[in-house]
């Protein structure tokens, strides 16, 4: 006698949320100000303003740009402001920091737009593995966003989850 195979995971009532679905597609770029430092130490305003005028800002068209200085130097705030004034008209997004900080901000923006009502009183699994870069901070953000309305939050795969949060009985 042949037995029907039952997908217990599909019938469990678990809702899977994959943070890769929040990934902002597009080209990333960096602007590192270390090459604009005099003797690798200080920023000279006159030279920096000349670089601002002559640099090809169009190369950042429709990109997500992280602006930083990888050298151990103090960069005045106005220098970052000047770079932002050139990048803002052409880039999709400009952030101060490295690529990890850029991804964190992009995920923050995407998670803030999530309508959480679809997850109200649900048992949610936040998928843990994938192919796209998901910063660890995104897992914290999604947990904070869902906890007030979720019945439970787990991390991992349906076949092997780690409990993260469970609503108190009577709520």
Phi, psi and omega in degrees: 000129182273131181262138179289135177276127182249129177275096183293328179295315180296330181267004186280344183082009178281141177249122180267133177239121182255116181295341174299335178294344180263000181296132177271111181284145179146167183281136176260151178213161178236145167238110180256120184279359183301327180286352179262003181276138175284122182057025179070014187236316187229159178257122177264122187303314183300312180295320181294318178295325176295317178298319179302317181291323189262346182292144179278093182283341180295339179295347180260010181306125176060028178250164174259117193243130173258126180250128182205180171225112183280351177276155178278082182216155176269119180257126179294148182303321182300332179294316177296324179296319178297318178297315180298325180295333178273324183281324186306320179290340185248327185275155175288324182204142178232127179228154174270118180143190181266188182295326178296317178293325176298311179299320179300315180292321178296318177294319178303312180301316182292318181292325179297333180277351183294128173277103186284349183302330178294344180255005182300131178057028179257156172265110191250135172251122174272113183298138187260332185245151179187189184252342182262154180287115176243115180293148179304327181299333179296327178292323176293316181298315183291325177297312179298324182288322185270333186306319182296341186238346185277150173286317176204156177231131178231162179238139174125221179241158183303329181279347183202093183248158173248120178296135180245316184211141173222127180299138178295143179299140180095353178269000000 
